[in-house]
Amino acid sequence: MPRLPGLVVTDHVFTVPLDHSQPDGPTIEVLAREVVAAAKVDADLPWLIYLQGGPGGASPRPMGASGWIGRATQDYRVLLLDQRGTGRSTAVTARTASKLAPAELAAYLRHFRADSIVRDAEFIRAQLSPGKPWTTLGTSYGGFITLTYLSLAPEGLKTCLITGGLPGLDTTADDVYSRTYPRVRAKVEAFYQRYPEDVERVRRIVDHLRDNDVRLPDGDPLTVRRFQTLGLNLGMGDYAETLHWLIDGAWDDGELGAEFRYGVMERTQFGTGPLFSVLHESIYGQDDRPTNWAAERLRPAEFDGDAEHFLFTGEMIYPWMLEEIALLKPFKEAADLLAGATDWTPLYDVPKLQANRVPVAAAVWHDDMYVDAGLSLQTAARVGNLKTWITNEWEHDGGRASGGSVLDRLLTIAADLPPA
């Protein structure tokens, strides 16, 4: 058992069915990393499983007994799940994609949505915590998974904690992006108000990219639209400062410098976690309506890269990404098939959620750029035994950026709710 400052870490690898409805069919591996306070290794602690945001994100890699992990390990044995397809679980990569025909790949990827992640978690709980429900902590997309968990297997849950992740229960991808673009515009305008000198700096970079063939260090083209995607993290803590200093140091003797190009590449690395891009709109598919590249279809003209006032984009995935980004190219045809799919299975059981008795404490970030607070509150009103904490104190990454204070507040809220 490796030791980190104040923590003991144990890796568990589970072999699970690719399709849980076919337990004798193909299998994949899922890594779940157990983290416990060094002083409590032998204690009989309840489990808390962390559900990562994304989709397609691996679990956090603990550095020590600090932040929310430090707070959680005061009371729990924490399980950091590398959701299927991510991290050290059987990964979905460009190499995976290149081995499958587009239709085969699309069919394979359909097994990586929230319902399969929940069934993985239940498979793991049966071995690590047999007969005992556990607590979940879901951030962002992890909150979406939580509501799927409450819909499919509420008997496995003792308490649910959510930060910035209450989804609309029956909203479409179109509903989501029609609300998202105005919030992104507001974040970009706030960025320019804070750093007005960056308006002209950004314009100079855009003009240069339009007139020149600029390459990122990995060989991908740095186009105007790739540059626009730097707005992805403008809804996180101090990212506005990160973006400002990147723009501030862009030039080297009349050319876009290596430090700048490396910085852009690092902050727009969609290809290293391809599930985020390939399944992004699929998380809203629940019926016979195709998602059909909603972010592209609903993109307002003001977000055109040729517009006089340049706006960065946010958490949107566009078809061109799978044409320009080398590590996403093998997914292009499969992604198109998923975008046109009309046979999605529901992820949320609304009657079961309305009758829910599992205590759920959810932080709703009032100014969240990614998960619409209005939709979150509509959902909160439809889920039984759920209490919200609404605040503009934190951005979308508040659960992490706050250290342990947000988790502490949610635990207090949950303790006041009737037990299941």
Phi, psi and omega in degrees: 000107179295148180246137170247170178305108177082000184228153169241132187241134177228127179268133175242130177245126183243138173265117185237157177294140171301316178242111184293345175280352177232075186298340179263008181271201180301152181236162172226171176252146177231127177268133172231122186258116179277131180232127181221148177299138184303326182280355185234023184304320184263005182284152177273084185260147172290160181266143168234120178259130181267128179252109187290153174285182182155235007287163173089017180260139174285164180290161176298148174263111186294144179250343182164183184277062180229175178059206183293330178294319177300319178293317183295321183284358170293329187236345189228160163266115189267139176243117179262108186269120167280098184306149183312135180090358185234162172053232181267002167287167178308109192276149170259116184225177176301325178295319175302311185296323184292344182270353185239145172292155184308315181293321178295318180295316179299317179295321179296315184293336179295345179270013184242023178269183187298324182297321178290324178297319178297316181293328172298315182299319179292323176300317182288319180299323180298337180261324182269330183222057186301128177078358182238126175290160180232170179267142176247146170235110183244128178247134179056241179303333175300332174290324175299314179299322180301316180290329172293320177300313179297334179278325187262324187212059182298338180294343179273000190242133175264313180211148177235131178240134186226135172238118176057042185207042172264109183277162167292135186283331180224025177278151179264171175301325177297316178301316183296310186285334175296333177271333187285318185302315178299325180290324177295315178303318180297321179293321179294317180295323176295324177297314180292327177293324179286324183231071185300333179293341182283346177300310180286326178298316178296318180299321179296318178296316181298315179299320179294318180294326181291329186261354186223152175271097182256135182244142172282163182302335179272002177096346177293147177289139172265092180268172177300318183288330173292319177300322180301328185289356174299345177284356184310319187257018180293349176265016179247135171011252186260025183294332178303321178291321177301314181293318179302312183289332174295314179293320181303324183254030188290329195258145176220101178055046175083358177239159175288118191287166182298320181298319178296312183295322174297319180297317178296315180301314182298323185269357177230039184276065181293333186283339182281344173229071192297335180300328178303317181281315189288326183255006190302313181276341180295339180291349177258359180278120180221002183207213184267010179265121180289148176287323167053046177052059185301318182298324178289315183294325185264006183295117180293153181300332181294343177267008175294135181297343179268357180298148183299320178260111188281127177244132171287155175264175184243227182274068177237142176248130184242151181303328183297334181300324181277002175253331185258331185268116190305316184286352176259344184305320180296347182265355192303306185293321178295320179297321177297321178295318178295322179296333180264001184295140181235020183227044179287143176271146181298145178257343183232135176258097188299313178301321180292322178293322178296328180267008185301140175241356177289128179298130179231121175247124187231125172273126177247118180277117188302323184254026184301126180281340190254317182244113188297124182297325179297315177295321180299318182288327174298318178294317180304325181287347184254357182249127180290149175056038178242132177237134181258153169238112185256126183207151171251017180290331185235155170272192188299331182268024184301326180299325178273313187293337184278002188072234178256003189290322179294315177300318179300317180295318180293321177298322178294317178298314182297325181294338180271355180271152178299135178292157181294000000 
